[in-house]
Amino acid sequence: MNDLPEGFQPDDRPSPFLDLIGPVAWKRETNGDYVIGLRIETRHCNTRGTAHGGLLNTLADITLGRVAAMSQDPPLPLVTASLNMDFLGAARIGDWLEVHVEMQQVGRSLAFANAYLSVGERLVARASAVFHVPALK
């Protein structure tokens, strides 16, 4: 992972599933926002050579969930209740894909957020999610 854009570092929250699609990287922007990034490889693509929609959904879900959870102190144990994705463009082999999140609201039982997946200034997809906030005992 030596070709990371400036400010990105290897993900420090590995999981068996992320190990399959990674290496994923992250950075904290100057305004405090948390961003996940991934270099698109052949194994991430469909037969047309563009990033598979399932990969884009996965990255959106992971980033949305992390940002929503970390928006509270202590972080919330969230469960994805709904994830909607609109595909607006394509990411190709070699592209650096970033996922940026905009929190909407965190309530007692639900959290709402939007994600924007882009390659540079080009928007590839947008997602919206609703998370269930389990009752803490």
CYANA upper distance limits for C-alpha pairs under 8 A (distance plus 0.5 A):
  1 MET  CA     10 PRO  CA      7.80
  1 MET  CA     23 PRO  CA      7.71
  4 LEU  CA      8 PHE  CA      6.51
  4 LEU  CA      9 GLN  CA      7.69
  4 LEU  CA     25 ALA  CA      8.31
  7 GLY  CA     27 LYS  CA      6.33
  7 GLY  CA     28 ARG  CA      8.22
  8 PHE  CA     25 ALA  CA      6.44
  8 PHE  CA     26 TRP  CA      5.69
  8 PHE  CA     27 LYS  CA      5.17
  8 PHE  CA     37 GLY  CA      8.31
  9 GLN  CA     25 ALA  CA      5.78
  9 GLN  CA     26 TRP  CA      6.06
  9 GLN  CA     27 LYS  CA      6.86
 10 PRO  CA     23 PRO  CA      7.63
 10 PRO  CA     24 VAL  CA      6.84
 10 PRO  CA     25 ALA  CA      4.88
 10 PRO  CA     26 TRP  CA      6.95
 11 ASP  CA     23 PRO  CA      7.98
 11 ASP  CA     24 VAL  CA      6.11
 11 ASP  CA     25 ALA  CA      5.17
 11 ASP  CA     26 TRP  CA      6.30
 14 PRO  CA     18 LEU  CA      6.74
 14 PRO  CA     19 ASP  CA      7.18
 15 SER  CA     19 ASP  CA      6.58
 16 PRO  CA     20 LEU  CA      7.21
 17 PHE  CA     21 ILE  CA      7.50
 18 LEU  CA     22 GLY  CA      6.05
 18 LEU  CA     23 PRO  CA      8.02
 18 LEU  CA     24 VAL  CA      7.87
 19 ASP  CA     23 PRO  CA      7.20
 21 ILE  CA     44 HIS  CA      7.87
 21 ILE  CA     55 LEU  CA      8.44
 22 GLY  CA     38 LEU  CA      7.64
 23 PRO  CA     38 LEU  CA      7.37
 24 VAL  CA     36 ILE  CA      7.45
 24 VAL  CA     37 GLY  CA      6.49
 24 VAL  CA     38 LEU  CA      5.66
 25 ALA  CA     36 ILE  CA      6.21
 25 ALA  CA     37 GLY  CA      5.65
 25 ALA  CA     38 LEU  CA      6.79
 26 TRP  CA     34 TYR  CA      7.58
 26 TRP  CA     35 VAL  CA      5.98
 26 TRP  CA     36 ILE  CA      4.88
 26 TRP  CA     37 GLY  CA      6.40
 27 LYS  CA     34 TYR  CA      6.44
 27 LYS  CA     35 VAL  CA      5.93
 27 LYS  CA     36 ILE  CA      7.23
 28 ARG  CA     32 GLY  CA      6.21
 28 ARG  CA     33 ASP  CA      6.09
 28 ARG  CA     34 TYR  CA      5.21
 28 ARG  CA     35 VAL  CA      6.87
 29 GLU  CA     33 ASP  CA      5.67
 29 GLU  CA     34 TYR  CA      6.95
 29 GLU  CA     35 VAL  CA      7.93
 33 ASP  CA    100 HIS  CA      8.28
 33 ASP  CA    101 VAL  CA      8.13
 34 TYR  CA     67 VAL  CA      7.11
 34 TYR  CA    100 HIS  CA      7.70
 34 TYR  CA    101 VAL  CA      8.05
 35 VAL  CA     63 THR  CA      7.82
 35 VAL  CA     98 GLU  CA      7.20
 35 VAL  CA     99 VAL  CA      6.20
 35 VAL  CA    100 HIS  CA      5.76
 35 VAL  CA    101 VAL  CA      7.87
 36 ILE  CA     59 LEU  CA      8.33
 36 ILE  CA     63 THR  CA      6.90
 36 ILE  CA     98 GLU  CA      6.21
 36 ILE  CA     99 VAL  CA      5.81
 36 ILE  CA    100 HIS  CA      7.70
 37 GLY  CA     96 TRP  CA      7.29
 37 GLY  CA     97 LEU  CA      5.94
 37 GLY  CA     98 GLU  CA      4.81
 37 GLY  CA     99 VAL  CA      6.81
 38 LEU  CA     96 TRP  CA      6.32
 38 LEU  CA     97 LEU  CA      5.82
 38 LEU  CA     98 GLU  CA      7.17
 39 ARG  CA     93 ILE  CA      8.32
 39 ARG  CA     94 GLY  CA      6.55
 39 ARG  CA     95 ASP  CA      6.26
 39 ARG  CA     96 TRP  CA      5.03
 39 ARG  CA     97 LEU  CA      6.69
 40 ILE  CA     44 HIS  CA      6.68
 40 ILE  CA     45 CYS  CA      8.27
 40 ILE  CA     51 ALA  CA      7.27
 40 ILE  CA     91 ALA  CA      7.73
 40 ILE  CA     92 ARG  CA      6.93
 40 ILE  CA     93 ILE  CA      5.47
 40 ILE  CA     94 GLY  CA      5.78
 40 ILE  CA     95 ASP  CA      5.94
 40 ILE  CA     96 TRP  CA      6.86
 40 ILE  CA     97 LEU  CA      7.50
 41 GLU  CA     45 CYS  CA      7.54
 41 GLU  CA     92 ARG  CA      8.50
 41 GLU  CA     93 ILE  CA      5.55
 41 GLU  CA     94 GLY  CA      6.66
 42 THR  CA     49 GLY  CA      7.70
 42 THR  CA     93 ILE  CA      6.43
 44 HIS  CA     50 THR  CA      8.36
 44 HIS  CA     51 ALA  CA      5.96
 44 HIS  CA     52 HIS  CA      6.62
 44 HIS  CA     55 LEU  CA      7.29
 45 CYS  CA     49 GLY  CA      5.79
 45 CYS  CA     50 THR  CA      5.43
 45 CYS  CA     51 ALA  CA      4.74
 45 CYS  CA     52 HIS  CA      5.46
 45 CYS  CA     92 ARG  CA      8.18
 45 CYS  CA     93 ILE  CA      7.99
 46 ASN  CA     50 THR  CA      6.28
 46 ASN  CA     51 ALA  CA      6.81
 46 ASN  CA     52 HIS  CA      5.73
 49 GLY  CA     92 ARG  CA      6.76
 49 GLY  CA     93 ILE  CA      7.29
 50 THR  CA     90 ALA  CA      6.49
 50 THR  CA     91 ALA  CA      6.00
 50 THR  CA     92 ARG  CA      5.08
 50 THR  CA     93 ILE  CA      7.24
 51 ALA  CA     55 LEU  CA      7.31
 51 ALA  CA     56 LEU  CA      7.72
 51 ALA  CA     90 ALA  CA      7.27
 51 ALA  CA     91 ALA  CA      5.85
 51 ALA  CA     92 ARG  CA      6.48
 51 ALA  CA     93 ILE  CA      7.98
 52 HIS  CA     56 LEU  CA      7.15
 53 GLY  CA     57 ASN  CA      6.65
 53 GLY  CA     87 PHE  CA      8.49
 54 GLY  CA     58 THR  CA      6.60
 55 LEU  CA     59 LEU  CA      6.72
 56 LEU  CA     60 ALA  CA      6.63
 56 LEU  CA    117 LEU  CA      8.31
 56 LEU  CA    125 ALA  CA      8.30
 57 ASN  CA     61 ASP  CA      6.58
 57 ASN  CA     85 MET  CA      7.44
 57 ASN  CA    127 ALA  CA      8.48
 58 THR  CA     62 ILE  CA      6.65
 59 LEU  CA     63 THR  CA      6.58
 59 LEU  CA     99 VAL  CA      7.74
 60 ALA  CA     64 LEU  CA      6.34
 60 ALA  CA     99 VAL  CA      7.10
 60 ALA  CA    115 ALA  CA      6.84
 60 ALA  CA    116 TYR  CA      8.50
 60 ALA  CA    117 LEU  CA      8.01
 60 ALA  CA    127 ALA  CA      7.21
 61 ASP  CA     65 GLY  CA      6.41
 61 ASP  CA     80 THR  CA      8.27
 61 ASP  CA     83 LEU  CA      7.73
 61 ASP  CA    129 ALA  CA      8.18
 62 ILE  CA     66 ARG  CA      6.65
 63 THR  CA     67 VAL  CA      6.58
 63 THR  CA     99 VAL  CA      7.32
 63 THR  CA    100 HIS  CA      8.22
 63 THR  CA    101 VAL  CA      7.67
 63 THR  CA    115 ALA  CA      8.39
 64 LEU  CA     68 ALA  CA      6.48
 64 LEU  CA    101 VAL  CA      6.68
 64 LEU  CA    113 ALA  CA      7.07
 64 LEU  CA    114 ASN  CA      7.67
 64 LEU  CA    115 ALA  CA      7.01
 64 LEU  CA    129 ALA  CA      7.69
 65 GLY  CA     69 ALA  CA      6.45
 65 GLY  CA     78 LEU  CA      7.43
 65 GLY  CA     79 VAL  CA      8.44
 65 GLY  CA     80 THR  CA      7.87
 65 GLY  CA    131 PHE  CA      8.12
 66 ARG  CA     70 MET  CA      6.52
 67 VAL  CA     71 SER  CA      6.52
 67 VAL  CA    101 VAL  CA      7.49
 67 VAL  CA    103 MET  CA      8.24
 68 ALA  CA     72 GLN  CA      8.15
 68 ALA  CA     76 LEU  CA      8.20
 68 ALA  CA     78 LEU  CA      8.48
 68 ALA  CA    103 MET  CA      7.25
 68 ALA  CA    106 VAL  CA      8.27
 68 ALA  CA    111 ALA  CA      7.47
 68 ALA  CA    112 PHE  CA      8.27
 68 ALA  CA    113 ALA  CA      7.56
 69 ALA  CA     75 PRO  CA      5.38
 69 ALA  CA     76 LEU  CA      5.00
 69 ALA  CA     77 PRO  CA      7.01
 69 ALA  CA     78 LEU  CA      6.85
 70 MET  CA     74 PRO  CA      8.01
 70 MET  CA     75 PRO  CA      5.19
 70 MET  CA     76 LEU  CA      7.31
 71 SER  CA     75 PRO  CA      7.30
 72 GLN  CA     76 LEU  CA      6.93
 76 LEU  CA    133 VAL  CA      7.54
 77 PRO  CA    133 VAL  CA      7.19
 77 PRO  CA    134 PRO  CA      7.43
 78 LEU  CA    131 PHE  CA      6.42
 78 LEU  CA    132 HIS  CA      6.25
 78 LEU  CA    133 VAL  CA      5.68
 78 LEU  CA    134 PRO  CA      7.29
 79 VAL  CA    131 PHE  CA      5.89
 79 VAL  CA    132 HIS  CA      5.66
 79 VAL  CA    133 VAL  CA      7.29
 79 VAL  CA    134 PRO  CA      8.24
 80 THR  CA    129 ALA  CA      7.77
 80 THR  CA    130 VAL  CA      6.82
 80 THR  CA    131 PHE  CA      4.99
 80 THR  CA    132 HIS  CA      6.77
 81 ALA  CA    129 ALA  CA      8.00
 81 ALA  CA    130 VAL  CA      5.99
 81 ALA  CA    131 PHE  CA      5.52
 81 ALA  CA    132 HIS  CA      6.34
 82 SER  CA    129 ALA  CA      5.89
 82 SER  CA    130 VAL  CA      5.55
 82 SER  CA    131 PHE  CA      7.35
 83 LEU  CA    127 ALA  CA      7.39
 83 LEU  CA    128 SER  CA      6.31
 83 LEU  CA    129 ALA  CA      4.93
 83 LEU  CA    130 VAL  CA      7.15
 84 ASN  CA    127 ALA  CA      5.89
 84 ASN  CA    128 SER  CA      5.78
 84 ASN  CA    129 ALA  CA      6.87
 85 MET  CA    125 ALA  CA      7.40
 85 MET  CA    126 ARG  CA      6.31
 85 MET  CA    127 ALA  CA      4.82
 85 MET  CA    128 SER  CA      7.18
 86 ASP  CA    125 ALA  CA      6.02
 86 ASP  CA    126 ARG  CA      5.84
 86 ASP  CA    127 ALA  CA      6.75
 87 PHE  CA    124 VAL  CA      6.74
 87 PHE  CA    125 ALA  CA      4.93
 87 PHE  CA    126 ARG  CA      7.23
 88 LEU  CA    123 LEU  CA      7.14
 88 LEU  CA    124 VAL  CA      5.51
 88 LEU  CA    125 ALA  CA      5.53
 88 LEU  CA    126 ARG  CA      8.08
 89 GLY  CA    122 ARG  CA      8.44
 89 GLY  CA    123 LEU  CA      7.12
 89 GLY  CA    124 VAL  CA      4.76
 89 GLY  CA    125 ALA  CA      7.10
 90 ALA  CA    124 VAL  CA      5.98
 91 ALA  CA     95 ASP  CA      6.65
 91 ALA  CA     97 LEU  CA      7.59
 91 ALA  CA    119 VAL  CA      7.28
 91 ALA  CA    124 VAL  CA      7.20
 95 ASP  CA    119 VAL  CA      7.02
 96 TRP  CA    119 VAL  CA      6.38
 96 TRP  CA    120 GLY  CA      8.08
 97 LEU  CA    117 LEU  CA      7.26
 97 LEU  CA    118 SER  CA      6.16
 97 LEU  CA    119 VAL  CA      5.40
 97 LEU  CA    120 GLY  CA      8.18
 98 GLU  CA    117 LEU  CA      6.10
 98 GLU  CA    118 SER  CA      5.93
 98 GLU  CA    119 VAL  CA      6.94
 99 VAL  CA    115 ALA  CA      6.94
 99 VAL  CA    116 TYR  CA      6.16
 99 VAL  CA    117 LEU  CA      5.01
 99 VAL  CA    118 SER  CA      7.12
100 HIS  CA    115 ALA  CA      6.01
100 HIS  CA    116 TYR  CA      5.76
100 HIS  CA    117 LEU  CA      7.01
101 VAL  CA    113 ALA  CA      7.41
101 VAL  CA    114 ASN  CA      6.18
101 VAL  CA    115 ALA  CA      4.83
101 VAL  CA    116 TYR  CA      6.91
102 GLU  CA    113 ALA  CA      6.26
102 GLU  CA    114 ASN  CA      5.68
102 GLU  CA    115 ALA  CA      6.69
103 MET  CA    112 PHE  CA      6.99
103 MET  CA    113 ALA  CA      4.90
103 MET  CA    114 ASN  CA      6.89
104 GLN  CA    111 ALA  CA      8.19
104 GLN  CA    112 PHE  CA      5.77
104 GLN  CA    113 ALA  CA      5.49
104 GLN  CA    114 ASN  CA      7.74
105 GLN  CA    111 ALA  CA      6.16
105 GLN  CA    112 PHE  CA      5.74
105 GLN  CA    113 ALA  CA      7.55
106 VAL  CA    110 LEU  CA      6.70
106 VAL  CA    111 ALA  CA      4.69
106 VAL  CA    112 PHE  CA      6.86
107 GLY  CA    111 ALA  CA      6.37
107 GLY  CA    133 VAL  CA      8.49
108 ARG  CA    133 VAL  CA      7.20
109 SER  CA    132 HIS  CA      6.29
109 SER  CA    133 VAL  CA      5.10
109 SER  CA    134 PRO  CA      7.07
109 SER  CA    135 ALA  CA      7.80
110 LEU  CA    130 VAL  CA      7.14
110 LEU  CA    131 PHE  CA      6.00
110 LEU  CA    132 HIS  CA      5.26
110 LEU  CA    133 VAL  CA      5.84
111 ALA  CA    130 VAL  CA      6.13
111 ALA  CA    131 PHE  CA      5.49
111 ALA  CA    132 HIS  CA      7.06
111 ALA  CA    133 VAL  CA      7.42
112 PHE  CA    128 SER  CA      8.03
112 PHE  CA    129 ALA  CA      6.34
112 PHE  CA    130 VAL  CA      5.22
112 PHE  CA    131 PHE  CA      6.97
113 ALA  CA    128 SER  CA      6.32
113 ALA  CA    129 ALA  CA      5.99
113 ALA  CA    130 VAL  CA      7.26
114 ASN  CA    126 ARG  CA      7.75
114 ASN  CA    127 ALA  CA      6.07
114 ASN  CA    128 SER  CA      4.80
114 ASN  CA    129 ALA  CA      6.81
115 ALA  CA    126 ARG  CA      6.07
115 ALA  CA    127 ALA  CA      5.48
115 ALA  CA    128 SER  CA      6.73
116 TYR  CA    123 LEU  CA      7.56
116 TYR  CA    124 VAL  CA      8.25
116 TYR  CA    125 ALA  CA      6.56
116 TYR  CA    126 ARG  CA      5.04
116 TYR  CA    127 ALA  CA      6.99
117 LEU  CA    123 LEU  CA      6.56
117 LEU  CA    124 VAL  CA      5.98
117 LEU  CA    125 ALA  CA      5.58
117 LEU  CA    126 ARG  CA      6.52
118 SER  CA    122 ARG  CA      5.94
118 SER  CA    123 LEU  CA      4.86
118 SER  CA    124 VAL  CA      5.51
118 SER  CA    125 ALA  CA      7.46
119 VAL  CA    123 LEU  CA      7.05
119 VAL  CA    124 VAL  CA      7.37
